[in-house]
């Protein structure tokens, strides 16, 4: 059975590993321009790193305003539940920080994943880095 661990920390401590995962998923796989991926917000965020059998496989971040973003899982670890564990960690951190809700901009292909976690989509579809997205929120009340 695979052993999974989610760690949390600052960008300073987790960036070497988290940035490599994001580079592979967003820049290489999805074609997101580097200047859009590296938006300068990382130092202010709380970061999460997922390990599967001692290998880094996923990451996410929680912005100070309660937005969850940059949720990325390496292709080799998709379908293992890593994404759910990352989201649960980020949601719990937001709850602990006193946020009444969390929000995210979901890629349209991932809407069902976030809906299974209780998120509700709002508004029209929009493009971010050339990829269709929708805004989603989850009440923590």
C-alpha positions, 0 to 999 in steps of 0.5 A: 500500500502506498504511503502518502504524506502532506506537508505544509510550509512556506514558499522558502522551504517548499519551493524547490520541490513544489516549483518543479511539480508546477513546472511539469504540470502547468508549463510543460503539460498544459502550456501555461506561459512561465510569466503567468505561472510565476505570478509573484504571489507565492511568498505570501502563500501557505504551500502544501506538498504531497509525497507518495512513497517518499516521492513528491507528486503534488502541490497546492497553495492557499493565498492569504485571502482564502483562495486555493490555487496552483493545485497540481499532481504529476501525471504518474500520481493522478487517480491515487487520491492525492488531489483530494488529500491536498485539497483537504489540507488546504481547506483545513488550513483555511478553516484554521485561519478563520476564513468563512469560505474558500474560493478557486478558479477551476479548469473546466475539465476539473469541475467535477473533482471540485464539486465532489469536495462540495465546491459550487461553480459560479459565473461564466466560463473564462480563459486563464492562460488560454485554458477555460476556467470557472470560479468556485466557492466552498462555504466553511460555515 
